[in-house]
Amino acid sequence: MEDFIFSLNATVPVFLVIVLGFVLRKIGLLNEEFARVGDKLTFRVTLPVLLFTQLSTVDWSESFDGRFFLFCVVATCVSFGLIYGLSWLILRDRHTIGTYAMVSFRGSAAVLGIAFVSNIYNGSVGFAPLMIVAVVPFYNLFSVLALAISARKEDNVKFSVRSVAFEVVTNPLILAVLLALPAAQFHWTELPGMTIPFKFLTSVGNMATPLALLVLGAGFEHKEAVAKARLVLSAALIKLVLLPAVFVPAAVWLGFRNEQLLAIAVMLASPTTVACYIMAKNMKNDSALASGTVLAATVLSPLTITALVFILRVCGYI
């Protein structure tokens, strides 16, 4: 029951902020212009800053475990490859492929990962920061690739490796990751005169999640999302159930236990992140599918995450 209550406390407030954005749009306090400008502000400023502050302050070299790091990277790459390949086989609408693949594999591990591990292990974040460093760059890289290719299919633009590569390297989220990793190596927050810049960036980054959730609610295309109910539900179940069912047993078989196994489980089972909606909207992809999946995964995740944690505890793995 304690784990279930914790899951509710972690996910229900997220859902309520989305609902607030939807209600405020309905009563006229927010409008379409807010959603449009909020999308751009979140995508180009607050989310990249949040990513930078999260990754650039992780001192992952002290507790680096190559085996754990490699498992997180491989699980992320393999899950995306399988989902993206399956999407090409089963989806007729090529414009939907990029969004479907992204929302099916990309979770809010950076937001929920540290919170879950810290709660269960009495304040110790364990291997959660190392997991975040391992997966976040690939989350962004694969998302941008998938969305860029789908956008070109929709606009009937000839596929070009050079043009897609340009979109990848100029994407604000990718740039944030590329800047954060060397900054973390040099411990930039400990350098003289960095206190004010760090506090400024932290304040800007702290706006990212609530603003993104409000924007999602205000711009939620409920009729289109309902029309895509089967895709929405299948994507949510792939993210919450199928990926953990495949990779968590593999992690157990390879000998991962306690903080390591929990970090892996949270990485795989965390609900689809709101960043998926922001990216889909800004990169001219299927934002209705993205917003619907974020909502569905957020609502279902307290049940699925709690069930996963309960099973791992009963088996004595965490």
DRENDO-1510 file (C-alpha; in Angstrom, 1 decimal, always signed):
<recs>
REC; n; res; u; v; w
REC; 1; MET; +0.0; +0.0; +0.0 .
REC; 2; GLU; +2.9; +2.4; +0.8 .
REC; 3; ASP; +4.3; +1.9; -2.7 .
REC; 4; PHE; +0.9; +2.5; -4.3 .
REC; 5; ILE; +0.4; +5.7; -2.3 .
REC; 6; PHE; +3.9; +6.9; -3.3 .
REC; 7; SER; +3.1; +6.2; -7.0 .
REC; 8; LEU; -0.1; +8.2; -6.7 .
REC; 9; ASN; +1.8; +11.1; -5.1 .
REC; 10; ALA; +4.3; +11.0; -7.9 .
REC; 11; THR; +1.9; +10.8; -10.9 .
REC; 12; VAL; -1.5; +12.3; -9.9 .
REC; 13; PRO; -0.2; +15.8; -9.4 .
REC; 14; VAL; +1.2; +15.6; -12.9 .
REC; 15; PHE; -2.1; +14.6; -14.3 .
REC; 16; LEU; -3.9; +17.3; -12.3 .
REC; 17; VAL; -1.7; +20.1; -13.8 .
REC; 18; ILE; -2.6; +18.8; -17.3 .
REC; 19; VAL; -6.3; +18.9; -16.4 .
REC; 20; LEU; -5.8; +22.4; -15.1 .
REC; 21; GLY; -4.4; +23.5; -18.4 .
REC; 22; PHE; -7.4; +21.9; -20.2 .
REC; 23; VAL; -9.9; +23.6; -17.9 .
REC; 24; LEU; -8.3; +27.0; -18.1 .
REC; 25; ARG; -8.4; +26.8; -21.9 .
REC; 26; LYS; -12.1; +25.8; -21.8 .
REC; 27; ILE; -13.1; +28.8; -19.6 .
REC; 28; GLY; -11.0; +31.2; -21.6 .
REC; 29; LEU; -8.1; +32.0; -19.3 .
REC; 30; LEU; -5.7; +30.3; -21.7 .
REC; 31; ASN; -6.0; +30.4; -25.4 .
REC; 32; GLU; -4.5; +28.9; -28.6 .
REC; 33; GLU; -1.8; +31.6; -28.7 .
REC; 34; PHE; -0.7; +30.6; -25.2 .
REC; 35; ALA; -0.4; +27.0; -26.3 .
REC; 36; ARG; +1.6; +28.0; -29.4 .
REC; 37; VAL; +4.0; +30.3; -27.7 .
REC; 38; GLY; +4.3; +27.9; -24.7 .
REC; 39; ASP; +5.2; +25.1; -27.0 .
REC; 40; LYS; +8.1; +27.1; -28.4 .
REC; 41; LEU; +9.3; +28.5; -25.1 .
REC; 42; THR; +9.3; +25.0; -23.6 .
REC; 43; PHE; +11.0; +23.3; -26.5 .
REC; 44; ARG; +13.7; +26.0; -27.1 .
REC; 45; VAL; +14.4; +27.3; -23.6 .
REC; 46; THR; +13.0; +25.7; -20.5 .
REC; 47; LEU; +13.4; +22.0; -21.4 .
REC; 48; PRO; +16.9; +22.4; -22.7 .
REC; 49; VAL; +17.9; +24.3; -19.6 .
REC; 50; LEU; +16.3; +21.7; -17.3 .
REC; 51; LEU; +18.2; +19.0; -19.2 .
REC; 52; PHE; +21.5; +20.9; -18.9 .
REC; 53; THR; +21.1; +21.6; -15.1 .
REC; 54; GLN; +20.2; +17.9; -14.4 .
REC; 55; LEU; +23.0; +16.3; -16.4 .
REC; 56; SER; +25.8; +18.9; -15.8 .
REC; 57; THR; +25.5; +18.5; -12.0 .
REC; 58; VAL; +25.7; +14.7; -11.9 .
REC; 59; ASP; +29.1; +13.5; -10.6 .
REC; 60; TRP; +28.7; +10.1; -12.3 .
REC; 61; SER; +32.4; +9.4; -12.5 .
REC; 62; GLU; +32.7; +8.6; -8.8 .
REC; 63; SER; +30.1; +5.7; -8.9 .
REC; 64; PHE; +30.5; +4.7; -12.5 .
REC; 65; ASP; +29.7; +1.1; -13.2 .
REC; 66; GLY; +30.4; +0.2; -16.8 .
REC; 67; ARG; +28.2; -3.0; -16.7 .
REC; 68; PHE; +25.2; -1.1; -15.4 .
REC; 69; PHE; +25.8; +1.8; -17.8 .
REC; 70; LEU; +26.1; -0.5; -20.8 .
REC; 71; PHE; +22.9; -2.3; -19.9 .
REC; 72; CYS; +20.9; +0.9; -19.7 .
REC; 73; VAL; +22.3; +2.0; -23.1 .
REC; 74; VAL; +21.7; -1.3; -24.8 .
REC; 75; ALA; +18.2; -1.6; -23.3 .
REC; 76; THR; +17.3; +1.9; -24.6 .
REC; 77; CYS; +18.8; +1.3; -28.1 .
REC; 78; VAL; +17.2; -2.1; -28.5 .
REC; 79; SER; +13.8; -1.1; -27.3 .
REC; 80; PHE; +13.7; +1.9; -29.7 .
REC; 81; GLY; +15.0; -0.2; -32.6 .
REC; 82; LEU; +12.4; -2.9; -32.0 .
REC; 83; ILE; +9.5; -0.5; -31.6 .
REC; 84; TYR; +10.5; +1.7; -34.6 .
REC; 85; GLY; +10.9; -1.4; -36.8 .
REC; 86; LEU; +7.5; -2.7; -35.6 .
REC; 87; SER; +5.9; +0.7; -36.3 .
REC; 88; TRP; +7.0; +0.6; -39.9 .
REC; 89; LEU; +5.5; -2.9; -40.3 .
REC; 90; ILE; +2.0; -2.2; -38.7 .
REC; 91; LEU; +1.3; +1.5; -39.2 .
REC; 92; ARG; -0.1; +2.6; -42.5 .
REC; 93; ASP; +0.1; +6.3; -41.7 .
REC; 94; ARG; +3.8; +7.0; -42.1 .
REC; 95; HIS; +3.4; +10.4; -40.4 .
REC; 96; THR; +2.5; +8.6; -37.2 .
REC; 97; ILE; +5.5; +6.3; -37.0 .
REC; 98; GLY; +8.0; +8.7; -35.5 .
REC; 99; THR; +5.6; +9.8; -32.7 .
REC; 100; TYR; +4.4; +6.3; -32.0 .
REC; 101; ALA; +7.9; +5.0; -31.6 .
REC; 102; MET; +8.9; +7.9; -29.4 .
REC; 103; VAL; +6.0; +7.8; -27.0 .
REC; 104; SER; +6.3; +4.0; -26.7 .
REC; 105; PHE; +9.9; +4.0; -25.5 .
REC; 106; ARG; +10.7; +7.4; -24.0 .
REC; 107; GLY; +9.7; +7.7; -20.3 .
REC; 108; SER; +10.1; +10.4; -17.6 .
REC; 109; ALA; +13.0; +8.6; -16.0 .
REC; 110; ALA; +14.9; +11.8; -15.3 .
REC; 111; VAL; +11.9; +13.2; -13.4 .
REC; 112; LEU; +10.7; +10.1; -11.5 .
REC; 113; GLY; +13.8; +8.0; -11.4 .
REC; 114; ILE; +15.6; +9.8; -8.6 .
REC; 115; ALA; +12.4; +10.3; -6.6 .
REC; 116; PHE; +11.4; +6.6; -6.7 .
REC; 117; VAL; +14.9; +5.3; -5.8 .
REC; 118; SER; +15.3; +8.0; -3.0 .
REC; 119; ASN; +11.9; +7.1; -1.5 .
REC; 120; ILE; +12.5; +3.4; -1.3 .
REC; 121; TYR; +16.1; +3.6; -0.1 .
REC; 122; ASN; +15.6; +6.3; +2.5 .
REC; 123; GLY; +17.2; +9.3; +0.7 .
REC; 124; SER; +19.9; +7.4; -1.3 .
REC; 125; VAL; +19.6; +8.0; -5.0 .
REC; 126; GLY; +21.9; +5.1; -5.8 .
REC; 127; PHE; +22.4; +4.5; -9.5 .
REC; 128; ALA; +19.6; +6.7; -10.7 .
REC; 129; PRO; +21.9; +9.6; -11.8 .
REC; 130; LEU; +24.1; +7.2; -13.8 .
REC; 131; MET; +21.0; +5.7; -15.4 .
REC; 132; ILE; +19.9; +9.2; -16.4 .
REC; 133; VAL; +23.3; +10.0; -18.0 .
REC; 134; ALA; +23.1; +6.7; -19.9 .
REC; 135; VAL; +19.6; +7.1; -21.3 .
REC; 136; VAL; +18.8; +10.8; -21.7 .
REC; 137; PRO; +21.1; +11.4; -24.6 .
REC; 138; PHE; +19.7; +8.4; -26.5 .
REC; 139; TYR; +16.1; +9.4; -25.7 .
REC; 140; ASN; +16.7; +12.8; -27.4 .
REC; 141; LEU; +18.8; +11.5; -30.3 .
REC; 142; PHE; +16.3; +8.7; -31.3 .
REC; 143; SER; +13.3; +11.0; -30.8 .
REC; 144; VAL; +14.7; +13.7; -33.0 .
REC; 145; LEU; +15.7; +11.2; -35.7 .
REC; 146; ALA; +12.3; +9.5; -35.7 .
REC; 147; LEU; +10.4; +12.8; -35.8 .
REC; 148; ALA; +12.6; +14.3; -38.4 .
REC; 149; ILE; +12.1; +11.4; -40.8 .
REC; 150; SER; +8.3; +11.3; -40.2 .
REC; 151; ALA; +8.0; +15.0; -40.8 .
REC; 152; ARG; +9.8; +14.7; -44.1 .
REC; 153; LYS; +7.5; +11.8; -45.1 .
REC; 154; GLU; +4.5; +13.9; -44.4 .
REC; 155; ASP; +5.7; +16.9; -46.3 .
REC; 156; ASN; +6.9; +14.7; -49.2 .
REC; 157; VAL; +10.4; +16.0; -48.8 .
REC; 158; LYS; +13.2; +13.8; -50.2 .
REC; 159; PHE; +15.0; +12.0; -47.4 .
REC; 160; SER; +18.5; +13.3; -46.9 .
REC; 161; VAL; +21.0; +12.0; -44.3 .
REC; 162; ARG; +22.6; +15.4; -44.3 .
REC; 163; SER; +19.4; +17.3; -43.6 .
REC; 164; VAL; +18.3; +14.9; -40.9 .
REC; 165; ALA; +21.7; +15.1; -39.3 .
REC; 166; PHE; +21.5; +18.9; -39.3 .
REC; 167; GLU; +18.2; +18.7; -37.5 .
REC; 168; VAL; +19.7; +16.4; -34.9 .
REC; 169; VAL; +22.7; +18.5; -34.1 .
REC; 170; THR; +20.8; +21.8; -34.0 .
REC; 171; ASN; +18.0; +20.4; -31.9 .
REC; 172; PRO; +17.9; +22.4; -28.6 .
REC; 173; LEU; +17.6; +19.2; -26.4 .
REC; 174; ILE; +20.5; +17.6; -28.2 .
REC; 175; LEU; +22.6; +20.7; -27.8 .
REC; 176; ALA; +21.8; +20.8; -24.0 .
REC; 177; VAL; +23.0; +17.2; -23.6 .
REC; 178; LEU; +26.2; +17.9; -25.6 .
REC; 179; LEU; +27.0; +21.0; -23.4 .
REC; 180; ALA; +26.1; +19.3; -20.2 .
REC; 181; LEU; +28.4; +16.3; -20.4 .
REC; 182; PRO; +31.7; +18.2; -20.6 .
REC; 183; ALA; +30.3; +20.7; -18.0 .
REC; 184; ALA; +29.8; +17.9; -15.6 .
REC; 185; GLN; +33.3; +16.6; -16.2 .
REC; 186; PHE; +34.8; +20.0; -15.2 .
REC; 187; HIS; +32.4; +20.4; -12.2 .
REC; 188; TRP; +31.3; +23.8; -13.5 .
REC; 189; THR; +29.1; +24.6; -10.6 .
REC; 190; GLU; +32.2; +24.6; -8.3 .
REC; 191; LEU; +34.1; +27.1; -10.3 .
REC; 192; PRO; +34.5; +30.7; -9.0 .
REC; 193; GLY; +31.5; +33.0; -9.9 .
REC; 194; MET; +29.2; +30.2; -11.0 .
REC; 195; THR; +26.7; +30.4; -8.1 .
REC; 196; ILE; +24.6; +33.1; -9.7 .
REC; 197; PRO; +24.5; +31.5; -13.2 .
REC; 198; PHE; +23.6; +28.1; -11.7 .
REC; 199; LYS; +20.8; +29.6; -9.6 .
REC; 200; PHE; +19.5; +31.5; -12.6 .
REC; 201; LEU; +19.5; +28.4; -14.9 .
REC; 202; THR; +17.9; +26.3; -12.1 .
REC; 203; SER; +15.1; +28.8; -11.8 .
REC; 204; VAL; +14.5; +28.7; -15.6 .
REC; 205; GLY; +14.7; +24.9; -15.7 .
REC; 206; ASN; +12.2; +24.6; -12.8 .
REC; 207; MET; +9.6; +26.2; -15.1 .
REC; 208; ALA; +9.9; +23.5; -17.7 .
REC; 209; THR; +7.7; +20.7; -16.2 .
REC; 210; PRO; +4.8; +22.8; -15.0 .
REC; 211; LEU; +4.8; +24.9; -18.1 .
REC; 212; ALA; +5.0; +21.9; -20.4 .
REC; 213; LEU; +2.1; +20.2; -18.5 .
REC; 214; LEU; -0.1; +23.4; -18.7 .
REC; 215; VAL; +0.7; +23.7; -22.4 .
REC; 216; LEU; -0.2; +20.0; -23.0 .
REC; 217; GLY; -3.6; +20.5; -21.2 .
REC; 218; ALA; -4.3; +23.8; -23.0 .
REC; 219; GLY; -3.5; +22.4; -26.4 .
REC; 220; PHE; -4.9; +18.9; -25.8 .
REC; 221; GLU; -6.7; +17.7; -28.9 .
REC; 222; HIS; -9.2; +15.5; -27.2 .
REC; 223; LYS; -11.3; +14.6; -30.2 .
REC; 224; GLU; -8.3; +13.5; -32.3 .
REC; 225; ALA; -6.8; +11.7; -29.3 .
REC; 226; VAL; -10.1; +9.7; -28.8 .
REC; 227; ALA; -10.1; +8.9; -32.5 .
REC; 228; LYS; -6.6; +7.4; -32.0 .
REC; 229; ALA; -7.6; +5.5; -28.8 .
REC; 230; ARG; -6.3; +2.2; -30.0 .
REC; 231; LEU; -2.9; +3.6; -30.9 .
REC; 232; VAL; -2.8; +5.6; -27.6 .
REC; 233; LEU; -3.6; +2.6; -25.4 .
REC; 234; SER; -1.2; +0.3; -27.3 .
REC; 235; ALA; +1.7; +2.8; -27.0 .
REC; 236; ALA; +1.0; +3.3; -23.3 .
REC; 237; LEU; +1.0; -0.4; -22.6 .
REC; 238; ILE; +4.2; -0.9; -24.6 .
REC; 239; LYS; +5.9; +1.7; -22.4 .
REC; 240; LEU; +4.4; +0.6; -19.1 .
REC; 241; VAL; +4.1; -3.1; -19.4 .
REC; 242; LEU; +5.9; -4.7; -22.4 .
REC; 243; LEU; +9.3; -3.0; -22.0 .
REC; 244; PRO; +9.6; -3.9; -18.3 .
REC; 245; ALA; +8.4; -7.4; -19.0 .
REC; 246; VAL; +11.2; -7.9; -21.5 .
REC; 247; PHE; +14.2; -6.1; -20.0 .
REC; 248; VAL; +13.6; -6.4; -16.2 .
REC; 249; PRO; +13.9; -10.2; -16.2 .
REC; 250; ALA; +17.0; -9.8; -18.4 .
REC; 251; ALA; +18.5; -7.5; -15.7 .
REC; 252; VAL; +17.6; -10.0; -13.0 .
REC; 253; TRP; +19.2; -12.8; -15.0 .
REC; 254; LEU; +22.4; -10.7; -15.4 .
REC; 255; GLY; +22.6; -10.3; -11.6 .
REC; 256; PHE; +21.5; -6.7; -11.1 .
REC; 257; ARG; +19.9; -6.2; -7.6 .
REC; 258; ASN; +18.7; -3.5; -5.2 .
REC; 259; GLU; +19.5; +0.1; -6.3 .
REC; 260; GLN; +20.8; -0.9; -9.7 .
REC; 261; LEU; +17.7; -3.1; -10.5 .
REC; 262; LEU; +15.3; -0.5; -9.2 .
REC; 263; ALA; +16.9; +2.2; -11.4 .
REC; 264; ILE; +16.6; -0.1; -14.4 .
REC; 265; ALA; +13.0; -0.9; -13.5 .
REC; 266; VAL; +12.1; +2.8; -13.2 .
REC; 267; MET; +13.8; +3.6; -16.5 .
REC; 268; LEU; +11.7; +1.0; -18.3 .
REC; 269; ALA; +8.4; +1.5; -16.5 .
REC; 270; SER; +8.2; +5.3; -16.1 .
REC; 271; PRO; +5.3; +6.9; -18.0 .
REC; 272; THR; +5.7; +8.7; -21.3 .
REC; 273; THR; +7.3; +12.1; -20.6 .
REC; 274; VAL; +5.5; +15.3; -21.5 .
REC; 275; ALA; +8.5; +16.3; -23.6 .
REC; 276; CYS; +7.2; +13.9; -26.2 .
REC; 277; TYR; +4.2; +16.2; -26.8 .
REC; 278; ILE; +6.3; +19.3; -27.0 .
REC; 279; MET; +8.7; +17.7; -29.5 .
REC; 280; ALA; +6.0; +16.2; -31.6 .
REC; 281; LYS; +4.2; +19.6; -31.8 .
REC; 282; ASN; +7.3; +21.5; -32.6 .
REC; 283; MET; +8.6; +19.1; -35.2 .
REC; 284; LYS; +5.3; +18.9; -37.1 .
REC; 285; ASN; +4.4; +15.3; -36.0 .
REC; 286; ASP; +1.3; +13.7; -34.5 .
REC; 287; SER; +0.8; +15.8; -31.4 .
REC; 288; ALA; -2.6; +14.3; -30.7 .
REC; 289; LEU; -1.2; +10.8; -30.4 .
REC; 290; ALA; +1.6; +12.2; -28.2 .
REC; 291; SER; -0.7; +14.1; -25.8 .
REC; 292; GLY; -3.1; +11.2; -25.6 .
REC; 293; THR; -0.3; +8.7; -24.7 .
REC; 294; VAL; +1.1; +11.0; -22.1 .
REC; 295; LEU; -2.3; +11.2; -20.4 .
REC; 296; ALA; -3.0; +7.5; -20.7 .
REC; 297; ALA; +0.4; +6.5; -19.4 .
REC; 298; THR; +0.3; +9.0; -16.5 .
REC; 299; VAL; -3.1; +7.6; -15.4 .
REC; 300; LEU; -2.1; +4.0; -15.6 .
REC; 301; SER; +1.5; +4.2; -14.3 .
REC; 302; PRO; +0.6; +4.2; -10.5 .
REC; 303; LEU; -0.9; +0.7; -11.0 .
REC; 304; THR; +1.9; -0.7; -13.3 .
REC; 305; ILE; +4.8; +0.8; -11.4 .
REC; 306; THR; +3.5; -0.3; -8.0 .
REC; 307; ALA; +2.8; -3.8; -9.3 .
REC; 308; LEU; +6.4; -4.0; -10.7 .
REC; 309; VAL; +7.9; -2.8; -7.4 .
REC; 310; PHE; +5.8; -5.2; -5.4 .
REC; 311; ILE; +6.8; -8.2; -7.5 .
REC; 312; LEU; +10.5; -7.3; -7.3 .
REC; 313; ARG; +10.2; -6.9; -3.5 .
REC; 314; VAL; +8.3; -10.1; -3.0 .
REC; 315; CYS; +11.0; -11.9; -5.0 .
REC; 316; GLY; +13.7; -10.3; -2.8 .
REC; 317; TYR; +15.4; -8.5; -5.7 .
REC; 318; ILE; +15.2; -5.0; -4.3 .
</recs>
